[in-house]
């Protein structure tokens, strides 16, 4: 089994940029953001079912995974071939 492709919506890309900018402006350990974010994406690519369903979302079957050290959730959907990151909120 191969990992799924991970892609981002335009909204998710904006969220990631905003959170990363905040992190780089306000934290000492800048590498933590990148390391934690990349690890979350690896998990999603290999085990997208690891996240929990988020039924409050307007999009059906949206799930989220908590990026603990960054204190944000990645919201996403997935199918057999890809994971679509839809939001990143802290």
Jmol script that loads the backbone (N, CA, C; Angstrom):
load data "model"
ATOM      1  N   UNK A   1       0.836  -1.191   0.000  1.00  0.00           N
ATOM      2  CA  UNK A   1       0.000   0.000   0.000  1.00  0.00           C
ATOM      3  C   UNK A   1       0.878   1.251   0.000  1.00  0.00           C
ATOM      4  N   UNK A   2       0.554   2.197  -0.833  1.00  0.00           N
ATOM      5  CA  UNK A   2       1.297   3.447  -0.937  1.00  0.00           C
ATOM      6  C   UNK A   2       0.599   4.548  -0.156  1.00  0.00           C
ATOM      7  N   UNK A   3       1.349   5.556   0.252  1.00  0.00           N
ATOM      8  CA  UNK A   3       0.698   6.687   0.935  1.00  0.00           C
ATOM      9  C   UNK A   3      -0.202   7.442  -0.038  1.00  0.00           C
ATOM     10  N   UNK A   4      -1.230   8.061   0.499  1.00  0.00           N
ATOM     11  CA  UNK A   4      -2.105   8.897  -0.316  1.00  0.00           C
ATOM     12  C   UNK A   4      -1.419  10.232  -0.598  1.00  0.00           C
ATOM     13  N   UNK A   5      -1.774  10.821  -1.703  1.00  0.00           N
ATOM     14  CA  UNK A   5      -1.317  12.174  -2.031  1.00  0.00           C
ATOM     15  C   UNK A   5      -2.035  13.131  -1.073  1.00  0.00           C
ATOM     16  N   UNK A   6      -1.346  14.135  -0.577  1.00  0.00           N
ATOM     17  CA  UNK A   6      -1.950  15.144   0.292  1.00  0.00           C
ATOM     18  C   UNK A   6      -1.963  16.459  -0.472  1.00  0.00           C
ATOM     19  N   UNK A   7      -3.139  17.052  -0.575  1.00  0.00           N
ATOM     20  CA  UNK A   7      -3.211  18.366  -1.220  1.00  0.00           C
ATOM     21  C   UNK A   7      -4.040  19.290  -0.333  1.00  0.00           C
ATOM     22  N   UNK A   8      -3.871  20.590  -0.571  1.00  0.00           N
ATOM     23  CA  UNK A   8      -4.488  21.616   0.268  1.00  0.00           C
ATOM     24  C   UNK A   8      -5.447  22.457  -0.551  1.00  0.00           C
ATOM     25  N   UNK A   9      -6.569  22.819   0.055  1.00  0.00           N
ATOM     26  CA  UNK A   9      -7.440  23.810  -0.566  1.00  0.00           C
ATOM     27  C   UNK A   9      -6.775  25.176  -0.413  1.00  0.00           C
ATOM     28  N   UNK A  10      -7.245  26.158  -1.168  1.00  0.00           N
ATOM     29  CA  UNK A  10      -6.708  27.526  -1.043  1.00  0.00           C
ATOM     30  C   UNK A  10      -6.925  28.043   0.376  1.00  0.00           C
ATOM     31  N   UNK A  11      -8.062  27.733   0.956  1.00  0.00           N
ATOM     32  CA  UNK A  11      -8.346  28.155   2.339  1.00  0.00           C
ATOM     33  C   UNK A  11      -7.337  27.552   3.301  1.00  0.00           C
ATOM     34  N   UNK A  12      -7.075  26.275   3.163  1.00  0.00           N
ATOM     35  CA  UNK A  12      -6.112  25.615   4.051  1.00  0.00           C
ATOM     36  C   UNK A  12      -4.721  26.197   3.889  1.00  0.00           C
ATOM     37  N   UNK A  13      -4.328  26.498   2.650  1.00  0.00           N
ATOM     38  CA  UNK A  13      -3.003  27.114   2.434  1.00  0.00           C
ATOM     39  C   UNK A  13      -2.909  28.456   3.167  1.00  0.00           C
ATOM     40  N   UNK A  14      -3.974  29.260   3.104  1.00  0.00           N
ATOM     41  CA  UNK A  14      -3.982  30.546   3.826  1.00  0.00           C
ATOM     42  C   UNK A  14      -3.861  30.318   5.329  1.00  0.00           C
ATOM     43  N   UNK A  15      -4.594  29.341   5.841  1.00  0.00           N
ATOM     44  CA  UNK A  15      -4.536  29.048   7.280  1.00  0.00           C
ATOM     45  C   UNK A  15      -3.132  28.639   7.703  1.00  0.00           C
ATOM     46  N   UNK A  16      -2.499  27.790   6.909  1.00  0.00           N
ATOM     47  CA  UNK A  16      -1.146  27.322   7.252  1.00  0.00           C
ATOM     48  C   UNK A  16      -0.173  28.489   7.248  1.00  0.00           C
ATOM     49  N   UNK A  17      -0.250  29.330   6.235  1.00  0.00           N
ATOM     50  CA  UNK A  17       0.641  30.507   6.190  1.00  0.00           C
ATOM     51  C   UNK A  17       0.438  31.396   7.412  1.00  0.00           C
ATOM     52  N   UNK A  18      -0.816  31.653   7.759  1.00  0.00           N
ATOM     53  CA  UNK A  18      -1.117  32.505   8.914  1.00  0.00           C
ATOM     54  C   UNK A  18      -0.564  31.913  10.202  1.00  0.00           C
ATOM     55  N   UNK A  19      -0.813  30.628  10.428  1.00  0.00           N
ATOM     56  CA  UNK A  19      -0.328  29.986  11.659  1.00  0.00           C
ATOM     57  C   UNK A  19       1.193  29.922  11.703  1.00  0.00           C
ATOM     58  N   UNK A  20       1.807  29.633  10.564  1.00  0.00           N
ATOM     59  CA  UNK A  20       3.273  29.567  10.529  1.00  0.00           C
ATOM     60  C   UNK A  20       3.873  30.943  10.797  1.00  0.00           C
ATOM     61  N   UNK A  21       3.318  31.983  10.199  1.00  0.00           N
ATOM     62  CA  UNK A  21       3.819  33.340  10.458  1.00  0.00           C
ATOM     63  C   UNK A  21       3.703  33.683  11.935  1.00  0.00           C
ATOM     64  N   UNK A  22       2.559  33.368  12.529  1.00  0.00           N
ATOM     65  CA  UNK A  22       2.375  33.651  13.954  1.00  0.00           C
ATOM     66  C   UNK A  22       3.415  32.890  14.763  1.00  0.00           C
ATOM     67  N   UNK A  23       3.584  31.612  14.443  1.00  0.00           N
ATOM     68  CA  UNK A  23       4.531  30.771  15.182  1.00  0.00           C
ATOM     69  C   UNK A  23       5.943  31.341  15.081  1.00  0.00           C
ATOM     70  N   UNK A  24       6.370  31.713  13.891  1.00  0.00           N
ATOM     71  CA  UNK A  24       7.727  32.226  13.707  1.00  0.00           C
ATOM     72  C   UNK A  24       7.936  33.566  14.400  1.00  0.00           C
ATOM     73  N   UNK A  25       6.874  34.358  14.518  1.00  0.00           N
ATOM     74  CA  UNK A  25       6.969  35.648  15.204  1.00  0.00           C
ATOM     75  C   UNK A  25       6.935  35.532  16.722  1.00  0.00           C
ATOM     76  N   UNK A  26       6.364  34.436  17.248  1.00  0.00           N
ATOM     77  CA  UNK A  26       6.080  34.363  18.678  1.00  0.00           C
ATOM     78  C   UNK A  26       6.705  33.199  19.425  1.00  0.00           C
ATOM     79  N   UNK A  27       7.445  32.367  18.767  1.00  0.00           N
ATOM     80  CA  UNK A  27       8.043  31.206  19.429  1.00  0.00           C
ATOM     81  C   UNK A  27       9.547  31.174  19.226  1.00  0.00           C
ATOM     82  N   UNK A  28      10.223  30.570  20.189  1.00  0.00           N
ATOM     83  CA  UNK A  28      11.684  30.465  20.131  1.00  0.00           C
ATOM     84  C   UNK A  28      12.099  29.309  19.217  1.00  0.00           C
ATOM     85  N   UNK A  29      11.444  28.180  19.321  1.00  0.00           N
ATOM     86  CA  UNK A  29      11.812  26.974  18.572  1.00  0.00           C
ATOM     87  C   UNK A  29      11.044  26.907  17.262  1.00  0.00           C
ATOM     88  N   UNK A  30      11.560  27.608  16.276  1.00  0.00           N
ATOM     89  CA  UNK A  30      10.885  27.708  14.981  1.00  0.00           C
ATOM     90  C   UNK A  30      10.752  26.356  14.287  1.00  0.00           C
ATOM     91  N   UNK A  31      11.707  25.474  14.496  1.00  0.00           N
ATOM     92  CA  UNK A  31      11.695  24.177  13.823  1.00  0.00           C
ATOM     93  C   UNK A  31      10.564  23.266  14.305  1.00  0.00           C
ATOM     94  N   UNK A  32       9.999  23.558  15.467  1.00  0.00           N
ATOM     95  CA  UNK A  32       8.913  22.728  15.997  1.00  0.00           C
ATOM     96  C   UNK A  32       7.701  22.775  15.073  1.00  0.00           C
ATOM     97  N   UNK A  33       7.355  23.942  14.576  1.00  0.00           N
ATOM     98  CA  UNK A  33       6.195  24.061  13.696  1.00  0.00           C
ATOM     99  C   UNK A  33       6.353  23.156  12.474  1.00  0.00           C
ATOM    100  N   UNK A  34       7.466  23.277  11.790  1.00  0.00           N
ATOM    101  CA  UNK A  34       7.689  22.504  10.565  1.00  0.00           C
ATOM    102  C   UNK A  34       7.712  21.010  10.874  1.00  0.00           C
ATOM    103  N   UNK A  35       8.418  20.613  11.900  1.00  0.00           N
ATOM    104  CA  UNK A  35       8.517  19.193  12.247  1.00  0.00           C
ATOM    105  C   UNK A  35       7.175  18.583  12.599  1.00  0.00           C
ATOM    106  N   UNK A  36       6.413  19.267  13.421  1.00  0.00           N
ATOM    107  CA  UNK A  36       5.103  18.758  13.828  1.00  0.00           C
ATOM    108  C   UNK A  36       4.126  18.724  12.657  1.00  0.00           C
ATOM    109  N   UNK A  37       4.156  19.763  11.841  1.00  0.00           N
ATOM    110  CA  UNK A  37       3.263  19.838  10.693  1.00  0.00           C
ATOM    111  C   UNK A  37       3.573  18.711   9.706  1.00  0.00           C
ATOM    112  N   UNK A  38       4.839  18.511   9.405  1.00  0.00           N
ATOM    113  CA  UNK A  38       5.234  17.447   8.477  1.00  0.00           C
ATOM    114  C   UNK A  38       4.876  16.068   9.016  1.00  0.00           C
ATOM    115  N   UNK A  39       5.028  15.857  10.320  1.00  0.00           N
ATOM    116  CA  UNK A  39       4.658  14.567  10.915  1.00  0.00           C
ATOM    117  C   UNK A  39       3.151  14.332  10.794  1.00  0.00           C
ATOM    118  N   UNK A  40       2.357  15.353  11.017  1.00  0.00           N
ATOM    119  CA  UNK A  40       0.906  15.213  10.866  1.00  0.00           C
ATOM    120  C   UNK A  40       0.548  14.854   9.426  1.00  0.00           C
ATOM    121  N   UNK A  41       1.208  15.453   8.457  1.00  0.00           N
ATOM    122  CA  UNK A  41       0.933  15.143   7.060  1.00  0.00           C
ATOM    123  C   UNK A  41       1.343  13.704   6.719  1.00  0.00           C
ATOM    124  N   UNK A  42       2.439  13.223   7.292  1.00  0.00           N
ATOM    125  CA  UNK A  42       2.838  11.826   7.072  1.00  0.00           C
ATOM    126  C   UNK A  42       1.774  10.874   7.625  1.00  0.00           C
ATOM    127  N   UNK A  43       1.272  11.194   8.794  1.00  0.00           N
ATOM    128  CA  UNK A  43       0.216  10.359   9.385  1.00  0.00           C
ATOM    129  C   UNK A  43      -1.005  10.339   8.481  1.00  0.00           C
ATOM    130  N   UNK A  44      -1.408  11.512   8.009  1.00  0.00           N
ATOM    131  CA  UNK A  44      -2.581  11.574   7.137  1.00  0.00           C
ATOM    132  C   UNK A  44      -2.367  10.806   5.841  1.00  0.00           C
ATOM    133  N   UNK A  45      -1.180  10.874   5.263  1.00  0.00           N
ATOM    134  CA  UNK A  45      -0.904  10.179   4.011  1.00  0.00           C
ATOM    135  C   UNK A  45      -0.989   8.662   4.177  1.00  0.00           C
ATOM    136  N   UNK A  46      -0.525   8.166   5.300  1.00  0.00           N
ATOM    137  CA  UNK A  46      -0.499   6.720   5.523  1.00  0.00           C
ATOM    138  C   UNK A  46      -1.724   6.195   6.265  1.00  0.00           C
ATOM    139  N   UNK A  47      -2.251   6.975   7.202  1.00  0.00           N
ATOM    140  CA  UNK A  47      -3.358   6.514   8.049  1.00  0.00           C
ATOM    141  C   UNK A  47      -4.432   7.592   8.192  1.00  0.00           C
ATOM    142  N   UNK A  48      -5.101   7.961   7.111  1.00  0.00           N
ATOM    143  CA  UNK A  48      -6.054   9.067   7.203  1.00  0.00           C
ATOM    144  C   UNK A  48      -7.229   8.799   8.139  1.00  0.00           C
ATOM    145  N   UNK A  49      -7.519   7.552   8.403  1.00  0.00           N
ATOM    146  CA  UNK A  49      -8.588   7.236   9.346  1.00  0.00           C
ATOM    147  C   UNK A  49      -8.213   7.490  10.788  1.00  0.00           C
ATOM    148  N   UNK A  50      -6.956   7.888  11.036  1.00  0.00           N
ATOM    149  CA  UNK A  50      -6.487   8.130  12.401  1.00  0.00           C
ATOM    150  C   UNK A  50      -7.173   9.333  13.035  1.00  0.00           C
ATOM    151  N   UNK A  51      -7.590  10.282  12.229  1.00  0.00           N
ATOM    152  CA  UNK A  51      -8.279  11.458  12.764  1.00  0.00           C
ATOM    153  C   UNK A  51      -9.693  11.114  13.199  1.00  0.00           C
ATOM    154  N   UNK A  52     -10.285  12.018  13.947  1.00  0.00           N
ATOM    155  CA  UNK A  52     -11.661  11.794  14.416  1.00  0.00           C
ATOM    156  C   UNK A  52     -12.643  12.545  13.531  1.00  0.00           C
ATOM    157  N   UNK A  53     -13.816  11.963  13.374  1.00  0.00           N
ATOM    158  CA  UNK A  53     -14.867  12.639  12.619  1.00  0.00           C
ATOM    159  C   UNK A  53     -15.236  13.938  13.317  1.00  0.00           C
ATOM    160  N   UNK A  54     -15.570  14.946  12.541  1.00  0.00           N
ATOM    161  CA  UNK A  54     -15.974  16.254  13.060  1.00  0.00           C
ATOM    162  C   UNK A  54     -17.352  16.570  12.473  1.00  0.00           C
ATOM    163  N   UNK A  55     -18.411  16.034  13.091  1.00  0.00           N
ATOM    164  CA  UNK A  55     -19.755  16.137  12.507  1.00  0.00           C
ATOM    165  C   UNK A  55     -20.327  17.552  12.466  1.00  0.00           C
ATOM    166  N   UNK A  56     -19.754  18.502  13.184  1.00  0.00           N
ATOM    167  CA  UNK A  56     -20.244  19.874  13.181  1.00  0.00           C
ATOM    168  C   UNK A  56     -19.953  20.599  11.874  1.00  0.00           C
ATOM    169  N   UNK A  57     -19.073  20.064  11.065  1.00  0.00           N
ATOM    170  CA  UNK A  57     -18.650  20.726   9.822  1.00  0.00           C
ATOM    171  C   UNK A  57     -19.753  20.660   8.768  1.00  0.00           C
ATOM    172  N   UNK A  58     -19.762  21.652   7.903  1.00  0.00           N
ATOM    173  CA  UNK A  58     -20.722  21.689   6.798  1.00  0.00           C
ATOM    174  C   UNK A  58     -20.370  20.668   5.720  1.00  0.00           C
ATOM    175  N   UNK A  59     -19.119  20.254   5.665  1.00  0.00           N
ATOM    176  CA  UNK A  59     -18.648  19.275   4.668  1.00  0.00           C
ATOM    177  C   UNK A  59     -18.823  17.872   5.248  1.00  0.00           C
ATOM    178  N   UNK A  60     -19.490  16.978   4.531  1.00  0.00           N
ATOM    179  CA  UNK A  60     -19.665  15.615   5.043  1.00  0.00           C
ATOM    180  C   UNK A  60     -18.338  14.878   5.199  1.00  0.00           C
ATOM    181  N   UNK A  61     -18.273  14.036   6.194  1.00  0.00           N
ATOM    182  CA  UNK A  61     -17.128  13.142   6.443  1.00  0.00           C
ATOM    183  C   UNK A  61     -15.823  13.865   6.727  1.00  0.00           C
ATOM    184  N   UNK A  62     -15.903  15.090   7.194  1.00  0.00           N
ATOM    185  CA  UNK A  62     -14.654  15.794   7.527  1.00  0.00           C
ATOM    186  C   UNK A  62     -14.105  15.231   8.835  1.00  0.00           C
ATOM    187  N   UNK A  63     -12.825  15.105   8.873  1.00  0.00           N
ATOM    188  CA  UNK A  63     -12.126  14.587  10.051  1.00  0.00           C
ATOM    189  C   UNK A  63     -11.101  15.627  10.499  1.00  0.00           C
ATOM    190  N   UNK A  64     -10.579  15.429  11.691  1.00  0.00           N
ATOM    191  CA  UNK A  64      -9.521  16.330  12.155  1.00  0.00           C
ATOM    192  C   UNK A  64      -8.501  15.543  12.954  1.00  0.00           C
ATOM    193  N   UNK A  65      -7.289  16.066  12.906  1.00  0.00           N
ATOM    194  CA  UNK A  65      -6.195  15.511  13.686  1.00  0.00           C
ATOM    195  C   UNK A  65      -5.538  16.675  14.421  1.00  0.00           C
ATOM    196  N   UNK A  66      -5.235  16.457  15.685  1.00  0.00           N
ATOM    197  CA  UNK A  66      -4.650  17.507  16.516  1.00  0.00           C
ATOM    198  C   UNK A  66      -3.133  17.492  16.385  1.00  0.00           C
ATOM    199  N   UNK A  67      -2.566  18.643  16.080  1.00  0.00           N
ATOM    200  CA  UNK A  67      -1.116  18.813  16.000  1.00  0.00           C
ATOM    201  C   UNK A  67      -0.713  19.429  17.340  1.00  0.00           C
ATOM    202  N   UNK A  68      -0.380  18.570  18.276  1.00  0.00           N
ATOM    203  CA  UNK A  68      -0.274  18.930  19.686  1.00  0.00           C
ATOM    204  C   UNK A  68       0.686  20.080  19.982  1.00  0.00           C
ATOM    205  N   UNK A  69       1.922  19.988  19.560  1.00  0.00           N
ATOM    206  CA  UNK A  69       2.901  21.018  19.924  1.00  0.00           C
ATOM    207  C   UNK A  69       2.613  22.359  19.265  1.00  0.00           C
ATOM    208  N   UNK A  70       1.841  22.345  18.192  1.00  0.00           N
ATOM    209  CA  UNK A  70       1.477  23.581  17.501  1.00  0.00           C
ATOM    210  C   UNK A  70       0.112  24.076  17.983  1.00  0.00           C
ATOM    211  N   UNK A  71      -0.620  23.209  18.675  1.00  0.00           N
ATOM    212  CA  UNK A  71      -1.939  23.519  19.237  1.00  0.00           C
ATOM    213  C   UNK A  71      -2.948  23.929  18.157  1.00  0.00           C
ATOM    214  N   UNK A  72      -2.965  23.163  17.060  1.00  0.00           N
ATOM    215  CA  UNK A  72      -3.903  23.394  15.963  1.00  0.00           C
ATOM    216  C   UNK A  72      -4.480  22.061  15.505  1.00  0.00           C
ATOM    217  N   UNK A  73      -5.636  22.144  14.868  1.00  0.00           N
ATOM    218  CA  UNK A  73      -6.225  20.970  14.223  1.00  0.00           C
ATOM    219  C   UNK A  73      -6.092  21.100  12.712  1.00  0.00           C
ATOM    220  N   UNK A  74      -5.784  19.988  12.052  1.00  0.00           N
ATOM    221  CA  UNK A  74      -5.869  19.878  10.600  1.00  0.00           C
ATOM    222  C   UNK A  74      -7.215  19.231  10.291  1.00  0.00           C
ATOM    223  N   UNK A  75      -8.022  19.890   9.486  1.00  0.00           N
ATOM    224  CA  UNK A  75      -9.324  19.361   9.080  1.00  0.00           C
ATOM    225  C   UNK A  75      -9.193  18.862   7.647  1.00  0.00           C
ATOM    226  N   UNK A  76      -9.710  17.662   7.381  1.00  0.00           N
ATOM    227  CA  UNK A  76      -9.473  17.048   6.079  1.00  0.00           C
ATOM    228  C   UNK A  76     -10.553  16.035   5.727  1.00  0.00           C
ATOM    229  N   UNK A  77     -10.589  15.690   4.455  1.00  0.00           N
ATOM    230  CA  UNK A  77     -11.363  14.564   3.954  1.00  0.00           C
ATOM    231  C   UNK A  77     -10.396  13.687   3.176  1.00  0.00           C
ATOM    232  N   UNK A  78     -10.826  12.464   2.883  1.00  0.00           N
ATOM    233  CA  UNK A  78      -9.947  11.580   2.117  1.00  0.00           C
ATOM    234  C   UNK A  78     -10.756  10.544   1.354  1.00  0.00           C
ATOM    235  N   UNK A  79     -10.093   9.992   0.333  1.00  0.00           N
ATOM    236  CA  UNK A  79     -10.629   8.849  -0.395  1.00  0.00           C
ATOM    237  C   UNK A  79      -9.479   7.869  -0.609  1.00  0.00           C
ATOM    238  N   UNK A  80      -9.644   6.939  -1.509  1.00  0.00           N
ATOM    239  CA  UNK A  80      -8.626   5.913  -1.738  1.00  0.00           C
ATOM    240  C   UNK A  80      -7.294   6.475  -2.240  1.00  0.00           C
ATOM    241  N   UNK A  81      -7.342   7.636  -2.904  1.00  0.00           N
ATOM    242  CA  UNK A  81      -6.139   8.158  -3.553  1.00  0.00           C
ATOM    243  C   UNK A  81      -5.517   9.375  -2.897  1.00  0.00           C
ATOM    244  N   UNK A  82      -6.325  10.179  -2.226  1.00  0.00           N
ATOM    245  CA  UNK A  82      -5.767  11.426  -1.700  1.00  0.00           C
ATOM    246  C   UNK A  82      -6.454  11.889  -0.426  1.00  0.00           C
ATOM    247  N   UNK A  83      -5.723  12.748   0.255  1.00  0.00           N
ATOM    248  CA  UNK A  83      -6.210  13.458   1.426  1.00  0.00           C
ATOM    249  C   UNK A  83      -6.293  14.922   1.023  1.00  0.00           C
ATOM    250  N   UNK A  84      -7.411  15.543   1.317  1.00  0.00           N
ATOM    251  CA  UNK A  84      -7.562  16.969   1.026  1.00  0.00           C
ATOM    252  C   UNK A  84      -7.637  17.717   2.351  1.00  0.00           C
ATOM    253  N   UNK A  85      -6.601  18.499   2.629  1.00  0.00           N
ATOM    254  CA  UNK A  85      -6.583  19.328   3.843  1.00  0.00           C
ATOM    255  C   UNK A  85      -7.442  20.548   3.533  1.00  0.00           C
ATOM    256  N   UNK A  86      -8.458  20.765   4.366  1.00  0.00           N
ATOM    257  CA  UNK A  86      -9.437  21.807   4.121  1.00  0.00           C
ATOM    258  C   UNK A  86      -9.304  23.018   5.046  1.00  0.00           C
ATOM    259  N   UNK A  87      -8.688  22.812   6.210  1.00  0.00           N
ATOM    260  CA  UNK A  87      -8.512  23.931   7.143  1.00  0.00           C
ATOM    261  C   UNK A  87      -7.426  23.568   8.152  1.00  0.00           C
ATOM    262  N   UNK A  88      -6.871  24.596   8.771  1.00  0.00           N
ATOM    263  CA  UNK A  88      -5.858  24.438   9.816  1.00  0.00           C
ATOM    264  C   UNK A  88      -6.098  25.543  10.819  1.00  0.00           C
ATOM    265  N   UNK A  89      -6.655  25.175  11.966  1.00  0.00           N
ATOM    266  CA  UNK A  89      -7.058  26.187  12.949  1.00  0.00           C
ATOM    267  C   UNK A  89      -6.392  25.957  14.286  1.00  0.00           C
ATOM    268  N   UNK A  90      -6.039  27.059  14.917  1.00  0.00           N
ATOM    269  CA  UNK A  90      -5.465  27.012  16.252  1.00  0.00           C
ATOM    270  C   UNK A  90      -6.344  27.673  17.256  1.00  0.00           C
TER     271      UNK A  90
END
end "model"
wireframe off; spacefill off
backbone 0.3
color backbone group
